[in-house]
Amino acid sequence: MMTNEGGAKRRFRRAFCGGNSGIRRARFTRELPLYLLVLPAMVIVGIYSYGSMAGIVIAFQKFIPTNGLFGSQWIGLGNFKTLFALPNFRNVLRNTVVIALFKMLGNIVVPVIFALLLNEVSAKFYKRVLQTMVYLPNFLSWVILSGIFIDLLSPSEGLVNRLIASLGFKPVFFIGDTFWFPITMIVTDIWKSFGFGSVIYLAALTSIDPTLYESAVMDGANRWKQTLYITLPGITSTIILMTVLSMANILNGGFDQIFNMYSPSVYSTGDILDTLVYRLGIQQTKYAISTAAGLFKSTVSLLFVLASYYLADKWAGYRIF
């Protein structure tokens, strides 16, 4: 009796396991072309994103290019001490946090407001044209846009300053004045990104039950009351999620934008960590200190990424895995 039961269990286990392995082999064979299609991208990512991480050791060395990574003298945290002792480091760190923080807030508030306003537009043709117009700047690089803004904001020939002068005010040097430069960076970045950023909130608006608005109309609620008590609560979780996830960019001031528009005259308020790394590493060939600065930024950003995903899971129920 026991022998028969044991043999039955073995046969069932053999059939079950063999069937699963056969299914896995068939699935792998069927999906093999897809794996081969992804393989070149994986190799490129492995080489340029992970292979280059070996250069992190430069941050802990007195790096001499002719000696290579393994022939340079190891000095531990010496480069970080030199970096933190730079007279302008605190100023650069402050500029980075201030510019990135206001960009982050603006790129949440403005897209939400725009999505709410666009949601009220009933004419489909006008709505689509408007969406296309505000999406377009997101696909233009800062190399192009910086040239446009430099011409528009020129204190002598710029269209904006001509308008200001026509109103009886003095021209403003938006990209050459220490006060106006960070404001200009924040405003232009929001202008470039808010249209594309509103896509998420427009998608969230479509998930709100239309019957809630019908009930509100029957109760006498106007459009403002509907927005305040139905629309905003309906997308609150999405707003919280996007706010939390944007915490990871707290040290990303926007290198491509600022590098193409700043000058030594605005270093005191416009210089950020990324531009400092560029000047130390590329212009001054201080590779070890610039690597230390980049590693410092990456470490802080990693901590904020981990914190943002934890808060996103806790407050908005969002998980990657």
C-alpha positions in Angstrom: 0.0 0.0 0.0 2.8 2.4 1.0 4.8 1.4 -2.0 2.0 2.1 -4.4 1.3 5.5 -2.8 5.0 6.4 -3.0 5.2 5.4 -6.6 2.2 7.4 -7.5 3.7 10.5 -5.8 7.0 10.0 -7.7 5.2 9.6 -11.0 3.1 12.8 -10.3 6.2 14.8 -9.3 8.1 13.6 -12.4 5.2 14.5 -14.7 4.6 17.8 -13.0 8.2 18.9 -13.0 8.9 17.6 -16.5 5.9 19.4 -17.8 7.0 22.7 -16.2 10.5 22.4 -17.6 9.1 21.6 -21.0 6.9 24.7 -20.9 9.9 26.8 -19.8 12.0 25.5 -22.6 9.3 26.1 -25.2 8.7 29.6 -23.9 12.5 30.4 -23.9 12.7 29.1 -27.5 9.8 31.2 -28.6 11.2 34.4 -26.9 14.8 33.9 -27.9 14.6 36.4 -30.8 13.4 39.0 -28.3 16.3 38.3 -25.9 18.7 38.6 -28.8 17.1 41.9 -29.8 17.6 43.3 -26.3 21.2 41.9 -26.0 23.0 44.8 -27.8 21.3 47.4 -25.5 22.2 45.3 -22.4 25.8 45.2 -23.6 26.0 49.0 -24.1 24.4 49.7 -20.7 26.8 47.2 -19.1 29.8 48.9 -20.7 28.9 52.6 -20.3 26.7 52.6 -17.2 28.3 49.8 -15.1 31.7 49.3 -16.5 32.6 53.0 -16.1 31.8 52.8 -12.4 35.3 51.4 -11.9 36.4 55.1 -12.3 34.9 55.8 -8.9 38.2 54.8 -7.3 39.7 58.0 -8.7 37.8 59.9 -6.0 40.0 58.1 -3.4 43.3 58.5 -5.2 45.9 61.2 -6.0 45.1 60.4 -9.6 47.8 60.7 -12.3 46.5 59.8 -15.8 49.8 58.3 -16.9 49.8 55.9 -13.9 46.2 54.7 -14.5 43.6 53.6 -12.0 45.8 51.0 -10.3 49.1 52.9 -10.3 47.9 56.1 -8.6 48.5 56.7 -4.9 45.6 55.9 -2.6 44.7 58.9 -0.3 41.4 57.8 1.1 39.0 60.7 1.8 41.6 63.4 1.0 39.8 64.5 -2.1 36.5 64.9 -0.3 38.2 67.1 2.4 39.7 69.2 -0.4 36.3 69.5 -2.1 34.5 70.5 1.0 37.2 73.0 1.8 36.8 74.9 -1.5 35.7 78.5 -0.8 32.7 78.3 -3.1 31.5 74.7 -2.4 28.8 75.7 0.2 27.6 78.4 -2.2 27.5 75.9 -5.1 25.6 73.4 -2.9 23.1 76.1 -1.8 22.5 77.2 -5.4 22.0 73.6 -6.5 19.4 72.9 -3.8 17.5 76.2 -4.3 17.3 76.0 -8.1 16.4 72.3 -8.0 13.8 72.7 -5.3 12.0 75.5 -7.0 12.1 73.7 -10.3 10.7 70.6 -8.6 7.8 72.6 -7.0 7.1 74.5 -10.2 7.0 71.3 -12.3 4.3 69.9 -9.9 2.1 72.9 -9.3 2.1 74.3 -12.9 1.3 71.0 -14.7 -1.5 70.4 -12.2 -3.1 73.8 -12.8 -2.7 73.4 -16.6 -4.2 70.0 -16.5 -7.2 71.3 -14.5 -7.7 74.2 -16.9 -7.3 72.0 -20.0 -9.8 69.5 -18.7 -12.4 72.3 -18.7 -12.0 72.9 -22.4 -14.8 71.3 -24.3 -13.8 72.1 -27.9 -11.7 69.0 -28.9 -9.9 70.7 -31.8 -8.8 73.6 -29.7 -7.8 71.3 -26.9 -5.6 69.2 -29.2 -3.9 72.2 -30.8 -3.2 73.6 -27.3 -1.8 70.3 -26.1 0.5 70.0 -29.1 1.8 73.6 -28.6 2.7 73.1 -25.0 4.2 69.7 -25.5 6.6 70.9 -28.3 9.2 72.7 -26.1 9.9 69.4 -24.2 11.3 67.9 -27.3 13.8 70.7 -28.0 17.2 70.6 -26.5 18.6 73.3 -24.3 21.3 74.0 -26.9 18.5 75.3 -29.2 16.4 76.9 -26.5 19.3 78.7 -24.8 20.2 80.5 -28.0 16.5 81.5 -28.4 16.3 82.8 -24.8 19.6 84.6 -25.0 18.3 86.6 -28.0 14.9 87.1 -26.4 16.2 88.3 -23.1 19.1 90.4 -24.4 19.2 93.7 -22.5 19.8 95.7 -25.7 18.1 93.9 -28.6 15.8 91.4 -26.9 12.1 91.4 -27.5 11.3 91.1 -23.8 13.4 94.1 -22.8 12.0 96.2 -25.6 8.6 95.5 -24.2 9.8 96.4 -20.7 11.4 99.7 -22.0 8.2 100.5 -23.9 6.3 100.4 -20.5 8.8 102.9 -19.1 11.0 100.6 -17.1 14.7 100.0 -17.2 16.0 96.9 -19.2 16.8 93.8 -17.1 19.8 91.7 -17.8 18.1 88.4 -17.1 21.0 86.0 -17.7 23.8 88.3 -16.5 22.4 89.6 -13.2 23.0 87.5 -10.1 19.5 88.1 -8.8 17.6 87.4 -12.0 19.7 84.5 -13.4 18.3 81.7 -11.0 14.8 83.0 -11.4 15.2 82.9 -15.2 16.5 79.3 -15.0 13.6 78.2 -12.9 10.9 79.9 -15.0 12.3 78.8 -18.4 12.6 75.2 -17.1 9.0 75.2 -16.0 7.9 76.6 -19.3 9.8 73.9 -21.2 8.5 71.0 -19.1 5.0 71.8 -17.8 3.1 70.7 -20.9 4.6 67.2 -21.0 4.4 66.9 -17.2 0.6 67.5 -17.4 0.1 64.3 -19.3 0.2 62.3 -16.1 -2.4 64.5 -14.4 -4.7 64.5 -17.5 -4.5 60.7 -17.4 -5.4 60.7 -13.7 -8.4 63.0 -14.4 -9.9 60.4 -16.8 -10.1 57.9 -14.0 -12.5 60.0 -12.0 -16.1 58.6 -12.1 -18.3 61.0 -14.2 -21.3 60.2 -12.1 -19.7 62.2 -9.2 -19.9 65.4 -11.4 -23.5 64.6 -12.3 -24.4 64.2 -8.7 -22.6 67.5 -7.8 -24.5 69.3 -10.6 -27.8 68.0 -9.2 -26.8 69.3 -5.8 -26.1 72.7 -7.2 -22.3 72.7 -7.2 -20.6 75.0 -9.7 -17.4 74.2 -11.6 -15.2 75.6 -8.9 -16.9 73.5 -6.2 -16.6 70.4 -8.4 -12.9 71.0 -8.9 -12.3 71.6 -5.2 -14.3 68.7 -3.8 -14.2 66.1 -6.7 -11.3 66.7 -9.1 -8.5 67.6 -6.7 -9.3 64.8 -4.3 -9.4 62.4 -7.3 -5.9 63.2 -8.3 -4.4 63.8 -4.9 -2.7 60.4 -4.8 -1.0 61.1 -8.2 0.2 64.5 -7.0 1.6 63.0 -3.8 3.3 60.2 -5.8 4.9 62.6 -8.3 6.0 64.9 -5.5 7.7 62.1 -3.6 9.4 60.6 -6.6 10.8 64.1 -7.6 12.7 64.2 -4.3 15.5 62.2 -6.1 16.2 65.3 -8.2 17.0 67.6 -5.3 20.6 67.9 -6.5 19.9 68.0 -10.2 19.9 71.7 -11.0 19.9 71.1 -14.8 23.4 71.0 -16.2 22.5 71.3 -19.9 20.3 74.4 -19.3 22.7 76.3 -16.9 25.8 75.4 -18.8 24.5 76.8 -22.0 23.2 80.1 -20.4 25.5 81.0 -17.5 28.7 83.1 -17.3 31.4 83.9 -14.7 29.4 87.0 -13.7 26.6 84.8 -12.2 28.7 82.1 -10.6 27.6 83.3 -7.1 24.0 82.4 -7.7 24.0 80.2 -10.8 26.9 77.8 -10.3 25.7 74.3 -9.4 27.4 71.0 -8.6 27.3 69.7 -12.2 28.9 72.8 -13.6 31.5 72.7 -10.8 32.3 69.1 -11.7 32.7 70.1 -15.4 35.1 73.0 -14.6 37.2 71.0 -12.2 37.4 67.9 -14.4 37.4 69.2 -18.0 38.8 72.7 -17.7 41.1 72.4 -14.8 42.0 68.7 -15.2 41.5 68.0 -11.5 40.0 64.6 -12.1 40.2 63.3 -8.6 38.4 66.2 -7.0 35.8 66.4 -9.8 35.1 62.6 -9.4 34.7 63.1 -5.6 32.2 65.9 -6.3 30.3 63.6 -8.7 30.3 60.7 -6.2 29.1 63.0 -3.4 26.2 64.1 -5.6 25.4 60.6 -6.7 25.5 59.3 -3.1 23.1 62.0 -1.8 20.8 61.4 -4.8 20.8 57.7 -4.1 19.7 58.3 -0.5 16.9 60.5 -1.7 15.8 57.9 -4.3 15.6 55.3 -1.6 13.7 57.7 0.7 11.3 58.7 -2.1 10.4 55.1 -3.0 9.8 54.3 0.7 7.5 57.3 1.0 5.8 56.5 -2.3 5.0 53.0 -1.0 3.9 54.4 2.4 1.8 57.3 1.2 0.7 56.4 -2.3 0.9 52.6 -2.4 3.4 52.8 -5.3 6.0 50.0 -5.7 8.5 49.2 -8.4 8.9 45.5 -7.5 
